[in-house]
Amino acid sequence: MTSWNLEDDKLAILAKGARSRVQAKSGAALRDETGRTYASAEVSVGSLDVSAVEMVVAQAVASGSTGVESVVISQTVESGIADSDLDLVRAFSGAGVTLYVIDEAGKPVDSRST
């Protein structure tokens, strides 16, 4: 697993909070190139299904961000990192960004890099 740092602990808290606030199956938090953070849960309304990673990337883009340092995903059932989420972060920020999945204690259990 790549290097988890203290700033990722903050993302873990934000991702878990976003998920639990609306009782979603997943939540994600992102730190951009300037250190700003974004957090969101997945959204499913009618025919609209947006992953938590898609939501936080959209928030970052809408706020003027131009890159990603790290993404942390909190899931009620560990299902890993979706290829589509990894591809989205790679398209937005290029190579070298790590996406982590955390357990209920907030510790990383899986990671993939763009």
C-alpha distance (Angstrom), angle and dihedral (degrees) to the residues before:
residue distance angle dihedral
M1 . . .
T2 3.79 . .
S3 3.79 122.9 .
W4 3.80 115.0 -60.4
N5 3.82 112.0 -162.7
L6 3.80 139.4 -171.0
E7 3.81 92.1 -92.5
D8 3.80 88.3 58.4
D9 3.82 88.6 58.2
K10 3.81 86.9 62.7
L11 3.81 90.4 50.3
A12 3.82 89.6 50.9
I13 3.81 90.8 56.0
L14 3.80 91.3 47.4
A15 3.82 93.7 47.6
K16 3.81 92.8 48.8
G17 3.79 90.8 47.0
A18 3.79 93.4 50.0
R19 3.81 90.8 49.7
S20 3.78 97.0 45.6
R21 3.80 95.7 42.4
V22 3.82 90.7 70.3
Q23 3.83 98.5 21.9
A24 3.82 90.6 -114.6
K25 3.80 124.8 164.0
S26 3.80 91.3 -122.0
G27 3.76 141.3 18.9
A28 3.78 130.7 -176.8
A29 3.77 138.3 -163.3
L30 3.79 127.5 -161.8
R31 3.80 133.6 -164.3
D32 3.79 113.8 -154.1
E33 3.79 130.4 -149.7
T34 3.81 92.0 -85.2
G35 3.81 95.6 47.7
R36 3.81 96.3 -102.4
T37 3.80 114.4 142.0
Y38 3.78 132.4 -143.4
A39 3.81 129.2 -173.2
S40 3.77 133.9 -173.0
A41 3.78 144.0 153.9
E42 3.75 126.1 -126.9
V43 3.82 115.4 -85.3
S44 3.78 126.1 -140.1
V45 3.80 116.9 172.9
G46 3.78 120.0 153.7
S47 3.79 107.0 -51.2
L48 3.83 92.9 -13.2
D49 3.80 114.8 101.5
V50 3.80 116.6 170.7
S51 3.80 122.6 172.1
A52 3.79 120.7 -129.7
V53 3.82 89.6 -113.0
E54 3.81 91.1 52.0
M55 3.81 88.7 51.1
V56 3.82 95.6 51.3
V57 3.79 92.8 44.9
A58 3.82 89.4 50.8
Q59 3.81 90.2 50.0
A60 3.79 91.4 50.1
V61 3.80 92.9 48.2
A62 3.81 91.7 46.8
S63 3.81 88.8 52.3
G64 3.79 93.4 54.0
S65 3.78 99.0 -100.7
T66 3.78 116.7 156.0
G67 3.80 101.1 -170.3
V68 3.79 148.9 16.3
E69 3.80 129.5 -125.8
S70 3.81 99.5 -178.3
V71 3.81 143.7 -10.7
V72 3.81 125.9 -156.3
I73 3.81 122.0 -165.3
S74 3.81 125.0 -161.1
Q75 3.82 116.5 -162.8
T76 3.80 132.2 -177.8
V77 3.80 88.2 -144.0
E78 3.78 115.1 27.1
S79 3.78 105.5 -117.4
G80 3.77 98.9 157.4
I81 3.78 129.3 -125.2
A82 3.78 115.6 -41.9
D83 3.79 115.9 -126.4
S84 3.81 88.6 -131.8
D85 3.82 91.2 56.9
L86 3.80 91.6 48.1
D87 3.82 90.3 48.4
L88 3.82 91.5 49.7
V89 3.81 93.5 52.2
R90 3.82 90.0 45.9
A91 3.83 91.2 50.7
F92 3.80 91.3 49.5
S93 3.78 100.7 40.2
G94 3.79 109.8 12.9
A95 3.78 128.8 -133.2
G96 3.78 127.2 -18.4
V97 3.82 101.8 45.0
T98 3.81 115.9 128.4
L99 3.78 123.1 -144.9
Y100 3.82 115.2 -161.4
V101 3.80 132.9 -164.4
I102 3.80 114.1 -150.4
D103 3.79 133.1 -157.8
E104 3.80 125.0 -129.1
A105 3.81 90.1 -84.4
G106 3.81 89.7 57.7
K107 3.80 95.2 -110.3
P108 3.81 121.4 134.0
V109 3.81 115.0 -103.9
D110 3.80 99.9 167.7
S111 3.78 138.0 16.3
R112 3.78 140.2 179.7
S113 3.77 129.8 -175.5
T114 3.77 129.2 -143.2
